[in-house]
């Protein structure tokens, strides 16, 4: 192969990689952005955020999802709304059967959006028109779990209603046919979204156990009780319950647990991806109460800590040993899961604080400490439970007052900002550098 041909091949490969990076950067189609729940994006958040637009909907307790040119959110009354992500103009809305408290984050896969409600409905909609394709009423135990989509399958579990009882984790195909369901006695799967690890589906339950299931057949491969010292050397007798989703990276499962308002742990557990069994490798870190899904980037793990009504923080943990590197305290518990922007030499982390009149934050990992870049106090005084989605340089999040915000580098006329800033000096990585970085699986 000649030099010119070699250059042509290299340029073509670089172009393909750039296209892949741009495609990744443009969407946030599920709870933590992808099927591994990585929370990772190559999009950069605005350096000086302004309210580009806001939409007055109904109570919002889920992370918005972004696909193509649409941002979509499930409101508290069961209304699924899609808007133009750049202007906030309504594209479509459809009314599902819902009560008042929707905590199941929808997911977009292909040309369909899947959503589930607290009244026990799971439905599929055309992503462009909002037309309902199918709908099933499956349970009276509520859906309170982020939906996971992968390879034409849709996964979710029943919630916490009625305490310990026979409850199910479901798998449906894109046409609404049940592929399998796993039934077992448990207190439920509140906020316990699943992650894909090879041929297995990994998720926790509210009893403090991790489950590994063959995602094609539904056969249970393994169950690990986080308090079982016969299985893992870093077990904790006060592990408590899991009320967080699982993230997965490079053969390890990450999650959090909470026992009391002061006691909880972050977890890293080795998984045999071939057999789906949990192995005695990893760590547990006593970070305190957490319902946050860890986000892993490079050699560091980021997660929120703190219960409602208590002080909180964003924690950064050494991925190799579970030691705390730094903690950035905020005025309230960080019950949401962080979004990590990898476009800068030092990652930037976007998260929210769970309180009435809560706030959104962006901090930079400066090595031995976190550095505040901005703090945004929404104009409304609503409680903020869920985290943020990042897409095309914009940040999307909602409040329980029903306001959905789009923060951008520039504001629409008539909009004002309630943000405080620190000076940000770093420039984004070049696209060529992006393709060399570690990231979520």
C-alpha positions as CSV (number, residue, x, y, z in Angstrom):
1,X,0.0,0.0,0.0
2,X,1.4,3.4,-1.0
3,X,1.8,6.4,1.2
4,X,-1.1,8.2,-0.4
5,X,-3.4,5.2,0.0
6,X,-2.3,4.8,3.7
7,X,-3.1,8.5,4.3
8,X,-6.5,8.0,2.7
9,X,-7.2,5.0,4.9
10,X,-6.1,6.8,8.0
11,X,-8.2,9.9,7.1
12,X,-11.2,7.6,6.5
13,X,-10.8,5.9,9.9
14,X,-10.5,9.2,11.6
15,X,-13.6,10.4,9.9
16,X,-15.5,7.3,11.0
17,X,-14.3,7.8,14.6
18,X,-15.4,11.4,14.5
19,X,-18.8,10.4,13.2
20,X,-19.1,7.9,16.0
21,X,-18.1,10.4,18.6
22,X,-20.5,13.0,17.3
23,X,-23.3,10.5,17.3
24,X,-22.5,9.5,20.8
25,X,-22.3,13.2,21.8
26,X,-25.7,14.1,20.3
27,X,-28.0,11.7,22.3
28,X,-28.8,10.8,25.8
29,X,-31.4,8.1,25.1
30,X,-31.8,6.5,28.5
31,X,-31.4,7.0,32.3
32,X,-27.6,7.2,32.3
33,X,-27.0,7.6,28.6
34,X,-26.4,4.0,27.5
35,X,-27.0,0.4,28.2
36,X,-24.0,0.2,30.6
37,X,-25.4,3.2,32.6
38,X,-22.0,4.8,32.2
39,X,-23.2,8.4,32.6
40,X,-20.5,9.4,30.2
41,X,-20.7,11.9,27.3
42,X,-18.2,13.6,24.9
43,X,-20.5,16.7,25.0
44,X,-19.3,19.6,27.0
45,X,-21.7,21.4,29.3
46,X,-22.0,25.2,28.9
47,X,-19.3,27.2,30.6
48,X,-21.7,30.0,31.6
49,X,-25.2,28.4,31.6
50,X,-28.2,30.5,30.6
51,X,-31.8,29.4,30.4
52,X,-32.3,28.8,26.7
53,X,-35.8,27.7,27.3
54,X,-38.1,26.2,30.0
55,X,-41.3,24.2,29.6
56,X,-44.1,24.3,32.2
57,X,-45.3,20.7,32.4
58,X,-46.3,18.7,35.5
59,X,-44.2,17.2,38.3
60,X,-40.9,15.8,37.0
61,X,-38.9,13.2,38.9
62,X,-37.1,11.5,36.1
63,X,-34.0,12.3,34.0
64,X,-35.0,13.7,30.5
65,X,-33.9,11.6,27.5
66,X,-32.6,13.0,24.3
67,X,-32.7,11.4,20.9
68,X,-32.2,13.0,17.5
69,X,-33.7,16.5,17.8
70,X,-36.1,15.7,20.6
71,X,-36.0,15.9,24.4
72,X,-38.6,13.7,26.1
73,X,-39.8,13.5,29.7
74,X,-42.5,11.6,31.6
75,X,-44.4,14.0,33.8
76,X,-46.0,13.1,37.2
77,X,-49.6,12.8,35.8
78,X,-48.4,10.2,33.2
79,X,-48.1,12.6,30.3
80,X,-45.2,11.7,28.0
81,X,-44.0,14.9,26.3
82,X,-41.5,15.4,23.4
83,X,-40.1,18.8,22.5
84,X,-37.6,20.2,20.1
85,X,-34.4,20.1,22.1
86,X,-33.2,23.4,20.7
87,X,-36.3,25.5,21.0
88,X,-38.5,23.7,23.6
89,X,-41.4,23.8,21.1
90,X,-43.9,20.9,21.7
91,X,-43.6,18.2,19.1
92,X,-46.1,15.8,20.6
93,X,-47.6,14.6,23.9
94,X,-49.5,11.6,24.9
95,X,-51.4,10.7,28.1
96,X,-50.6,7.4,29.8
97,X,-52.5,6.0,32.7
98,X,-50.4,7.4,35.6
99,X,-51.0,8.7,39.1
100,X,-48.8,11.5,40.5
101,X,-45.2,10.2,41.0
102,X,-43.4,8.9,37.9
103,X,-39.9,7.6,38.7
104,X,-39.4,5.2,35.8
105,X,-37.1,7.0,33.3
106,X,-38.2,6.2,29.7
107,X,-35.8,4.9,27.1
108,X,-35.5,5.5,23.3
109,X,-34.3,2.7,21.1
110,X,-34.4,3.0,17.3
111,X,-37.7,4.7,16.3
112,X,-39.5,3.9,19.5
113,X,-39.8,5.3,23.0
114,X,-40.7,3.0,25.9
115,X,-42.3,4.4,29.1
116,X,-43.7,2.9,32.3
117,X,-45.9,4.4,35.0
118,X,-46.7,4.1,38.7
119,X,-50.1,2.6,37.8
120,X,-48.3,-0.4,36.2
121,X,-48.4,0.3,32.5
122,X,-45.6,-0.3,30.0
123,X,-46.1,1.2,26.5
124,X,-44.2,1.8,23.3
125,X,-44.6,5.0,21.2
126,X,-43.5,6.2,17.8
127,X,-40.6,8.5,18.6
128,X,-41.4,11.0,15.8
129,X,-45.2,11.2,16.2
130,X,-46.0,10.0,19.8
131,X,-48.5,7.5,18.4
132,X,-49.0,4.5,20.8
133,X,-47.8,1.3,19.2
134,X,-48.7,-1.0,22.1
135,X,-49.5,-0.9,25.8
136,X,-49.8,-3.5,28.6
137,X,-51.1,-3.2,32.1
138,X,-48.7,-5.5,34.0
139,X,-48.8,-4.8,37.7
140,X,-50.4,-3.0,40.7
141,X,-47.0,-2.8,42.4
142,X,-45.9,0.3,40.4
143,X,-43.0,0.8,38.0
144,X,-40.2,2.8,39.7
145,X,-37.2,1.7,37.7
146,X,-35.4,3.1,34.7
147,X,-36.1,1.2,31.5
148,X,-33.1,-0.6,29.9
149,X,-33.2,-1.3,26.1
150,X,-30.7,-3.5,24.2
151,X,-30.7,-5.6,21.1
152,X,-34.5,-5.3,20.6
153,X,-35.4,-6.1,24.2
154,X,-36.9,-4.0,26.9
155,X,-36.2,-4.7,30.6
156,X,-37.8,-3.4,33.8
157,X,-38.9,-4.6,37.3
158,X,-41.8,-4.1,39.6
159,X,-41.6,-1.6,42.4
160,X,-41.8,-1.4,46.2
161,X,-45.6,-1.4,46.7
162,X,-47.0,-4.0,49.2
163,X,-43.6,-4.8,50.8
164,X,-42.0,-8.2,50.3
165,X,-44.0,-10.3,47.9
166,X,-43.6,-12.2,44.6
167,X,-42.3,-9.6,42.2
168,X,-41.1,-9.8,38.6
169,X,-38.4,-8.5,36.4
170,X,-39.7,-8.4,32.8
171,X,-38.2,-8.7,29.4
172,X,-40.3,-7.7,26.3
173,X,-39.5,-7.5,22.6
174,X,-40.0,-4.3,20.7
175,X,-43.5,-5.5,19.6
176,X,-44.7,-5.9,23.1
177,X,-44.4,-9.7,23.4
178,X,-43.2,-11.0,26.7
179,X,-39.9,-12.9,26.3
180,X,-39.5,-13.9,29.9
181,X,-40.1,-12.8,33.5
182,X,-38.1,-13.6,36.6
183,X,-40.4,-14.0,39.7
184,X,-39.0,-14.1,43.2
185,X,-39.9,-12.9,46.7
186,X,-38.4,-9.5,47.2
187,X,-39.3,-6.0,48.6
188,X,-39.0,-4.7,45.0
189,X,-36.8,-3.0,42.4
190,X,-37.4,0.6,43.2
191,X,-34.8,2.6,41.2
192,X,-32.9,-0.6,40.4
193,X,-32.3,-0.3,36.7
194,X,-30.3,-2.9,34.9
195,X,-27.0,-2.8,33.0
196,X,-25.9,-5.1,30.1
197,X,-22.8,-7.2,30.7
198,X,-22.2,-9.4,27.7
199,X,-25.0,-11.9,27.6
200,X,-26.2,-11.1,31.1
201,X,-28.5,-8.5,32.7
202,X,-27.2,-7.2,36.0
203,X,-29.4,-5.4,38.5
204,X,-30.0,-5.0,42.3
205,X,-33.0,-5.3,44.5
206,X,-34.2,-3.4,47.6
207,X,-33.1,-6.3,49.8
208,X,-29.4,-5.6,49.2
209,X,-28.8,-8.3,46.6
210,X,-27.3,-8.2,43.1
211,X,-28.7,-10.5,40.4
212,X,-27.3,-11.7,37.2
213,X,-29.7,-13.1,34.6
214,X,-29.2,-14.5,31.1
215,X,-30.8,-11.7,29.2
216,X,-32.0,-14.0,26.4
217,X,-33.6,-16.8,28.4
218,X,-34.3,-15.1,31.8
219,X,-32.5,-17.9,33.7
220,X,-30.9,-16.8,36.9
221,X,-27.1,-17.1,36.7
222,X,-26.2,-15.8,40.2
223,X,-27.4,-13.9,43.3
224,X,-25.0,-12.1,45.6
225,X,-26.0,-10.8,49.0
226,X,-23.8,-7.8,49.8
227,X,-23.6,-8.9,53.4
228,X,-22.4,-12.4,52.6
229,X,-18.8,-12.6,53.7
230,X,-18.5,-16.2,52.4
231,X,-18.8,-14.8,48.9
232,X,-16.8,-11.5,49.0
233,X,-14.1,-10.4,51.5
234,X,-15.5,-6.9,51.4
235,X,-19.0,-7.7,52.4
236,X,-20.8,-5.5,55.0
237,X,-23.2,-6.7,57.6
238,X,-25.0,-3.3,57.4
239,X,-25.0,-3.2,53.6
240,X,-28.7,-2.3,53.7
241,X,-30.8,-2.0,50.6
242,X,-29.9,-1.2,47.0
243,X,-32.0,1.7,45.6
244,X,-29.7,2.5,42.7
245,X,-29.1,1.2,39.2
246,X,-26.0,-0.7,38.2
247,X,-23.3,0.5,36.0
248,X,-20.8,-1.8,34.3
249,X,-17.3,-1.4,33.0
250,X,-14.4,-3.7,32.1
251,X,-15.7,-6.8,34.0
252,X,-16.8,-5.0,37.1
253,X,-20.3,-4.1,38.4
254,X,-20.7,-0.8,40.3
255,X,-23.6,0.3,42.5
256,X,-24.5,1.8,45.9
257,X,-26.4,0.8,49.0
258,X,-28.0,2.5,52.0
259,X,-28.7,1.2,55.5
260,X,-29.6,4.4,57.4
261,X,-29.5,8.1,56.7
262,X,-25.9,8.1,57.7
263,X,-24.7,4.6,56.7
264,X,-24.2,3.4,53.1
265,X,-21.6,2.1,50.7
266,X,-20.3,2.3,47.2
267,X,-19.5,-1.1,45.6
268,X,-17.3,-2.5,42.9
269,X,-17.7,-6.3,42.3
270,X,-16.0,-8.4,39.7
271,X,-18.2,-10.3,37.2
272,X,-17.4,-13.4,35.2
273,X,-19.0,-12.2,32.0
274,X,-19.0,-15.7,30.5
275,X,-20.8,-17.5,33.3
276,X,-22.6,-14.4,34.8
277,X,-21.3,-15.2,38.3
278,X,-20.1,-12.6,40.8
279,X,-16.5,-13.1,42.0
280,X,-14.5,-12.1,45.0
281,X,-12.8,-9.1,43.6
282,X,-13.4,-5.4,44.1
283,X,-14.2,-3.3,47.1
284,X,-16.8,-1.6,49.3
285,X,-16.3,2.0,50.4
286,X,-18.2,3.5,53.4
287,X,-19.3,6.7,51.7
288,X,-22.6,7.1,53.5
289,X,-26.2,7.0,52.3
290,X,-26.4,6.7,48.6
291,X,-29.1,6.1,45.9
292,X,-26.8,7.3,43.2
293,X,-25.6,5.1,40.3
294,X,-21.8,5.4,40.1
295,X,-20.2,6.8,36.9
296,X,-16.7,5.5,36.1
297,X,-14.2,7.4,34.1
298,X,-10.5,6.6,33.8
299,X,-9.3,5.6,37.2
300,X,-12.0,7.3,39.2
301,X,-15.6,6.6,40.3
302,X,-18.1,9.5,40.8
303,X,-21.3,9.3,42.8
304,X,-23.7,11.3,44.9
305,X,-24.2,10.8,48.6
306,X,-26.8,12.1,51.1
307,X,-30.4,11.5,52.0
308,X,-33.3,14.0,51.7
309,X,-33.2,16.4,54.6
310,X,-29.4,15.8,55.2
311,X,-26.3,17.4,53.9
312,X,-24.9,15.8,50.7
313,X,-21.9,15.7,48.5
314,X,-20.4,14.5,45.2
315,X,-17.8,11.9,46.0
316,X,-14.7,10.9,43.9
317,X,-13.3,7.4,44.7
318,X,-10.1,5.7,43.6
319,X,-11.3,2.9,41.2
320,X,-8.4,0.6,42.2
321,X,-9.0,0.5,45.9
322,X,-12.2,2.3,46.9
323,X,-10.4,5.1,48.8
324,X,-12.0,8.5,48.8
325,X,-10.0,11.0,46.8
326,X,-12.2,14.1,47.4
327,X,-15.7,15.0,48.4
328,X,-17.5,18.2,47.2
329,X,-20.2,19.1,49.8
330,X,-23.5,20.8,48.8
331,X,-26.5,22.0,50.7
332,X,-28.6,18.8,50.3
333,X,-28.4,15.1,49.6
334,X,-27.3,14.1,46.1
335,X,-29.7,11.3,45.3
336,X,-29.3,11.6,41.6
337,X,-26.6,10.1,39.4
338,X,-23.9,12.2,37.9
339,X,-23.2,13.0,34.2
340,X,-19.6,13.0,33.3
341,X,-18.3,15.2,30.4
342,X,-15.1,13.8,29.0
343,X,-14.4,16.5,26.5
344,X,-12.0,18.4,28.7
345,X,-8.5,17.2,30.0
346,X,-10.1,17.1,33.4
347,X,-13.6,15.6,33.5
348,X,-16.5,17.8,34.4
349,X,-19.4,16.4,36.5
350,X,-23.0,17.7,36.3
351,X,-25.3,16.8,39.2
352,X,-28.3,18.0,41.2
353,X,-29.0,18.5,44.9
354,X,-32.3,17.0,46.3
355,X,-34.2,19.6,48.2
356,X,-37.0,22.1,47.8
357,X,-35.5,25.0,45.8
358,X,-32.7,22.7,44.8
359,X,-29.8,23.4,42.4
360,X,-27.8,22.0,39.6
361,X,-24.0,22.0,39.7
362,X,-21.0,21.6,37.4
363,X,-17.6,20.8,39.0
364,X,-14.3,20.0,37.5
365,X,-12.1,17.2,38.8
366,X,-8.9,19.1,39.5
367,X,-7.0,16.1,40.8
368,X,-6.9,16.2,44.6
369,X,-10.1,18.3,44.8
370,X,-13.2,19.4,42.9
371,X,-13.4,22.9,41.6
372,X,-16.8,24.6,41.2
373,X,-17.4,25.8,37.6
374,X,-21.0,26.9,38.1
375,X,-24.1,26.5,40.3
376,X,-27.5,27.1,38.8
377,X,-30.5,27.9,41.0
378,X,-33.7,27.5,38.9
379,X,-36.2,30.3,39.0
380,X,-38.8,28.0,40.5
381,X,-38.5,26.6,44.1
382,X,-39.3,23.0,43.2
383,X,-37.7,19.9,44.7
384,X,-35.1,18.2,42.4
385,X,-34.9,14.4,42.6
386,X,-33.5,13.3,39.3
387,X,-30.3,14.0,37.5
388,X,-29.5,15.8,34.3
389,X,-29.0,14.8,30.6
390,X,-26.3,16.4,28.5
391,X,-26.6,16.8,24.7
392,X,-25.0,19.1,22.2
393,X,-23.6,21.5,24.8
394,X,-26.9,21.8,26.6
395,X,-28.0,20.5,30.0
396,X,-31.6,19.3,30.6
397,X,-33.2,18.7,34.0
398,X,-36.6,19.1,35.7
399,X,-38.1,20.0,39.0
400,X,-41.2,18.8,41.0
401,X,-42.8,22.2,40.2
402,X,-43.1,20.7,36.7
403,X,-40.5,22.9,35.0
404,X,-38.2,21.4,32.4
405,X,-35.0,23.5,31.9
406,X,-32.6,23.7,29.0
407,X,-29.3,25.3,30.0
408,X,-27.1,26.6,27.1
409,X,-24.3,28.9,26.5
410,X,-26.7,31.6,25.3
411,X,-30.2,32.6,26.5
412,X,-33.3,33.3,24.6
413,X,-34.5,36.9,24.8
414,X,-36.5,37.5,27.9
415,X,-34.9,34.6,29.8
416,X,-32.7,35.3,32.9
417,X,-30.1,33.2,34.7
418,X,-29.7,32.3,38.4
419,X,-26.2,30.9,38.0
420,X,-23.0,31.7,39.8
421,X,-19.7,31.0,38.0
422,X,-16.1,30.3,38.6
423,X,-13.6,31.0,35.8
424,X,-13.1,27.9,33.6
425,X,-9.8,28.0,31.7
426,X,-9.5,24.6,30.1
427,X,-10.2,24.1,26.4
428,X,-11.9,21.0,25.1
429,X,-9.9,18.1,23.9
430,X,-9.4,17.7,20.2
431,X,-11.5,15.1,18.5
432,X,-8.4,13.0,17.9
433,X,-7.7,13.0,21.6
434,X,-11.3,12.0,22.4
435,X,-10.9,8.7,20.6
436,X,-8.0,7.7,22.8
437,X,-9.7,8.2,26.2
438,X,-11.0,5.6,28.6
439,X,-14.8,5.7,29.1
440,X,-17.8,3.7,30.1
441,X,-18.4,0.4,28.5
